Amino acid sequence: MAAPIEFVCIASHDSRSDPAITLEQKAWAFCGAGGSDGHQWTRIDPTAVETLRSRPGNGNGNGNGVHLTADKSAERSLTGRPAR
């Protein structure tokens, strides 16, 4: 089984490609729109990527069993910018 996804992008990007998986704050993150930048990450309960891909809206964190939690982390993203 693959490592669970801990962040989803809730930004309103135009759908650019297939969903994307990347690292954010040392954890896997999922962008259903496949955006390459301009992400707005929100932490979720660790969830299998297959669950996110099979949901309406491509896993944008809006319901269907994914529980959002506040991100109170002071960590920085891997890009060196403050985490969003």
C-alpha positions as CSV (number, residue, x, y, z in Angstrom):
1,M,0.0,0.0,0.0
2,A,1.2,3.5,-0.9
3,A,1.9,6.1,1.8
4,P,-1.3,8.0,2.8
5,I,-2.0,11.5,1.6
6,E,-2.0,14.1,4.4
7,F,-2.7,17.3,2.5
8,V,-5.1,18.3,-0.3
9,C,-5.1,21.4,-2.4
10,I,-8.3,23.5,-2.1
11,A,-7.3,26.2,-4.5
12,S,-9.5,27.0,-7.4
13,H,-7.2,26.3,-10.3
14,D,-8.3,25.5,-13.8
15,S,-7.9,21.7,-14.4
16,R,-4.5,21.4,-16.1
17,S,-3.8,17.7,-16.2
18,D,-4.3,14.5,-14.3
19,P,-4.3,14.9,-10.5
20,A,-0.8,15.5,-9.0
21,I,0.9,14.1,-5.9
22,T,3.8,16.0,-4.4
23,L,5.5,16.6,-1.0
24,E,4.3,19.3,1.4
25,Q,5.8,19.6,4.9
26,K,7.4,16.2,4.7
27,A,4.1,14.5,3.8
28,W,2.3,13.5,0.6
29,A,-0.1,16.1,-0.9
30,F,-2.7,15.7,-3.6
31,C,-3.9,18.3,-6.1
32,G,-7.0,17.1,-7.9
33,A,-6.7,19.8,-10.6
34,G,-3.1,18.9,-11.4
35,G,-1.9,22.4,-10.8
36,S,1.8,23.1,-10.9
37,D,1.7,26.1,-8.6
38,G,-0.6,28.4,-6.6
39,H,-1.7,25.6,-4.2
40,Q,-3.6,26.2,-1.0
41,W,-2.9,23.1,1.1
42,T,-5.1,21.9,3.9
43,R,-4.3,19.0,6.2
44,I,-6.6,15.9,6.2
45,D,-6.7,12.7,8.1
46,P,-4.3,10.3,6.3
47,T,-6.2,9.0,3.3
48,A,-5.4,6.5,0.5
49,V,-4.9,8.3,-2.8
50,E,-7.3,5.8,-4.4
51,T,-10.0,7.2,-2.1
52,L,-9.3,10.8,-3.2
53,R,-9.1,9.9,-6.9
54,S,-12.5,8.2,-6.8
55,R,-14.4,11.1,-5.2
56,P,-16.4,13.7,-7.1
57,G,-14.2,16.8,-7.5
58,N,-11.0,14.8,-7.5
59,G,-10.3,15.1,-3.8
60,N,-10.6,18.7,-3.1
61,G,-11.4,18.1,0.6
62,N,-15.1,18.8,0.4
63,G,-16.9,16.0,2.2
64,N,-17.4,12.3,1.5
65,G,-15.4,11.0,4.5
66,V,-12.3,13.2,4.4
67,H,-12.0,15.1,7.6
68,L,-10.2,18.4,7.5
69,T,-8.1,19.5,10.5
70,A,-6.4,22.7,11.4
71,D,-2.8,22.9,10.3
72,K,-1.0,24.5,13.3
73,S,2.5,23.5,12.1
74,A,5.3,26.0,12.1
75,E,7.1,23.9,9.5
76,R,8.1,25.4,6.2
77,S,7.3,23.8,2.9
78,L,10.1,22.0,0.9
79,T,10.2,25.1,-1.4
80,G,11.5,27.2,1.5
81,R,8.4,29.3,1.5
82,P,6.1,29.4,4.5
83,A,3.6,26.6,4.4
84,R,0.0,27.5,3.3
